[in-house]
């Protein structure tokens, strides 16, 4: 009975996260340097990524979190790769692991956070190649049994974006593992200059233009019924610490 109850809690998000047997997965590792050891930490991280994570599915980018409760931390992002590809260790395996343990681990807090996010191209938009600069990361804490309803919410926002902002790149990601930290579904906007943040907020008006008069208040009720809470963070791409460069090709995200 206990296993059955646990399975029932997982089903809503499993229905979203599963489908094909091999799909794109992003690994996020949150890192916090020790006080007074930031220089050594960054030196080791840059060296490690440029040596072991410079291309392919093991390629990694580093972002500095500039807002919210995680401000000042670093987000190490690898992929997209697949679960099956993770069965093959990064080579040479011992050299890779030793380098991390000697050049990064001694200068970072021992407790970090790791999440595996499934990328959903069918809800995302990458209309053209672009260079990564800044990310606005919007994360949803989904209520139990409300995973499919949350995806319907995403679809409505997607329709708005496709009609009003068809040239703007964004990605939708669903956490592959259940958690109690509210890290369930993420919508990530990719943008260049920070003046992007000063644009007028016309979302309610745009929503009603696309979905009809009175639709926005209904939408808010749907969000209230399905979502426990949300939070946003600004991430700044650090090319000096990354293995992968800034270029993202549209073809790789379809």
C-alpha positions in Angstrom: 0.0 0.0 0.0 2.8 2.4 0.9 4.4 1.8 -2.5 1.1 2.3 -4.3 0.5 5.7 -2.5 4.1 6.8 -3.4 3.4 5.8 -7.1 0.2 7.8 -7.1 2.1 10.9 -6.0 4.6 10.5 -8.8 2.1 9.7 -11.6 1.2 13.3 -12.6 4.8 14.4 -13.3 5.8 10.9 -14.6 3.1 11.3 -17.3 4.8 14.6 -18.3 8.4 13.4 -17.9 8.1 10.0 -19.7 7.4 9.1 -23.2 10.4 8.3 -25.4 13.1 6.1 -24.0 15.9 8.5 -24.9 15.3 12.2 -24.5 17.4 15.3 -23.7 18.4 15.8 -20.1 20.2 18.7 -18.5 22.2 18.3 -15.3 22.3 21.2 -12.9 24.8 21.3 -10.1 24.7 24.2 -7.7 28.1 25.1 -6.2 29.0 27.5 -3.4 32.6 28.5 -3.0 34.1 28.7 0.5 34.6 32.2 1.9 38.0 33.5 0.9 38.5 30.7 -1.7 36.6 32.2 -4.7 39.8 32.7 -6.8 41.0 29.2 -6.3 37.5 27.8 -6.9 37.0 29.7 -10.2 40.5 28.8 -11.4 39.8 25.1 -10.8 36.4 25.2 -12.3 37.6 26.9 -15.4 40.4 24.5 -15.9 38.2 21.5 -15.3 35.5 22.5 -17.7 37.8 23.5 -20.5 39.7 20.2 -20.2 36.8 17.8 -19.6 33.5 19.5 -20.5 34.2 21.4 -23.7 31.9 19.7 -26.2 29.1 17.2 -26.9 26.7 15.9 -24.3 29.3 16.3 -21.5 29.8 20.0 -22.4 29.1 22.4 -19.5 28.4 26.0 -19.0 28.7 27.9 -15.8 26.3 30.7 -14.6 26.6 33.1 -11.7 23.3 33.5 -9.9 22.7 37.2 -9.4 19.3 37.3 -7.6 17.2 35.4 -5.0 18.2 33.2 -2.1 20.9 31.6 -4.2 22.6 34.8 -5.2 26.4 34.5 -5.3 26.3 30.8 -6.0 27.3 29.1 -9.3 25.2 26.9 -11.4 27.1 24.3 -13.4 24.9 23.1 -16.3 25.9 20.0 -18.4 24.1 18.8 -21.5 21.8 18.2 -23.1 22.7 14.6 -22.9 20.6 11.4 -22.4 20.2 9.0 -19.5 21.7 6.2 -21.5 24.8 8.3 -22.4 25.4 8.8 -18.6 26.3 5.1 -18.4 29.6 6.0 -20.2 31.9 7.8 -17.8 33.8 10.9 -18.9 37.2 9.8 -20.1 39.8 9.5 -18.8 37.6 8.7 -15.8 40.2 8.7 -13.1 41.9 11.8 -14.3 38.5 13.6 -14.6 37.4 12.6 -11.1 40.8 13.3 -9.5 40.9 16.8 -11.1 37.5 17.6 -9.7 38.4 16.3 -6.2 41.7 18.2 -6.1 40.9 21.5 -7.9 37.3 22.2 -7.1 36.0 20.2 -4.2 38.5 21.6 -1.6 37.3 25.1 -2.3 33.5 24.5 -2.3 30.9 23.7 0.3 30.5 19.9 0.7 26.7 20.1 0.3 25.3 21.1 -3.1 22.1 20.6 -5.1 21.9 18.4 -8.2 18.8 18.3 -10.4 18.1 16.4 -13.7 15.8 18.4 -15.9 14.1 16.9 -19.0 14.1 19.4 -21.8 10.7 19.6 -23.7 11.3 21.0 -27.2 7.6 20.7 -28.0 6.8 23.5 -25.4 10.0 25.5 -26.1 11.0 28.0 -28.8 14.5 28.3 -30.4 13.7 29.9 -33.7 17.3 30.9 -34.6 20.9 30.5 -33.5 21.9 32.8 -30.6 24.6 33.5 -28.1 23.8 32.9 -24.4 24.2 35.9 -22.1 21.6 36.2 -19.4 18.8 33.8 -18.2 15.6 34.6 -16.4 14.7 31.3 -14.7 11.0 30.9 -13.6 10.5 27.8 -11.5 7.1 26.3 -10.4 6.3 24.2 -7.4 3.5 22.0 -8.6 0.8 20.6 -6.3 0.4 16.8 -5.9 -1.6 15.3 -8.8 -1.5 18.5 -10.8 1.3 17.8 -13.2 -0.8 17.6 -16.3 -2.8 20.7 -15.3 0.6 22.6 -15.0 1.5 21.5 -18.5 -1.8 22.9 -19.8 -0.9 26.2 -18.2 2.5 26.1 -20.0 0.7 25.5 -23.3 -1.4 28.6 -22.8 1.6 30.7 -22.1 3.4 29.1 -25.1 0.5 30.1 -27.4 0.8 33.7 -26.1 4.5 33.7 -26.8 4.2 32.2 -30.3 1.7 34.9 -31.3 3.2 37.9 -29.5 6.9 37.1 -29.2 7.7 34.5 -31.9 11.4 35.4 -32.1 12.2 35.1 -28.4 14.1 32.0 -27.3 12.8 30.1 -24.3 13.0 26.6 -22.9 10.7 24.4 -20.8 12.1 21.8 -18.5 10.6 19.3 -16.1 12.5 17.9 -13.1 13.0 14.1 -13.5 13.0 13.5 -9.8 10.4 14.3 -7.1 11.5 16.8 -4.5 10.3 18.9 -1.6 12.1 22.1 -2.6 9.6 23.3 -5.3 11.9 22.5 -8.2 9.3 20.9 -10.5 8.9 22.8 -13.7 11.1 25.6 -15.2 10.5 28.1 -17.9 13.8 29.8 -19.0 13.9 33.0 -21.0 17.2 33.7 -22.8 18.1 37.4 -23.3 20.9 39.7 -24.0 21.0 43.2 -22.5 19.6 43.8 -19.1 17.2 46.4 -20.4 15.0 43.3 -21.2 14.1 43.4 -17.5 12.6 46.9 -17.8 10.1 46.1 -20.5 6.5 47.0 -19.6 4.5 44.0 -18.2 1.7 43.5 -20.7 1.2 39.8 -20.0 -2.5 40.2 -18.7 -3.5 42.3 -21.8 -1.6 40.0 -24.2 -3.1 36.9 -22.6 -6.7 38.3 -23.2 -5.8 39.3 -26.7 -4.7 35.7 -27.5 -7.2 33.7 -25.4 -10.2 36.0 -25.3 -11.9 38.5 -22.9 -12.0 37.3 -19.3 -9.5 34.6 -19.9 -6.8 36.0 -17.7 -8.8 35.7 -14.5 -9.6 32.1 -15.4 -6.0 31.5 -16.0 -5.0 32.8 -12.6 -7.6 30.5 -11.0 -6.0 27.5 -12.9 -2.6 28.5 -11.6 -3.9 28.8 -8.1 -5.4 25.3 -8.3 -2.3 23.7 -9.7 0.8 25.6 -8.4 1.9 25.8 -4.8 4.3 28.7 -5.5 6.9 30.1 -7.9 10.2 31.8 -7.8 12.5 33.5 -10.2 16.3 33.9 -10.5 18.6 35.8 -12.8 21.6 33.8 -14.1 24.6 35.4 -15.8 26.7 33.2 -18.2 30.4 33.0 -17.3 32.3 32.2 -20.5 35.6 32.3 -18.6 34.5 29.4 -16.4 32.6 27.4 -19.0 33.7 24.6 -21.3 31.0 25.3 -23.9 30.9 28.6 -25.7 27.9 30.9 -25.9 26.6 29.7 -29.2 23.3 27.8 -29.2 22.1 26.4 -32.5 18.4 26.2 -33.1 18.8 22.8 -34.7 20.2 21.3 -31.5 17.1 22.3 -29.6 14.4 21.0 -31.9 
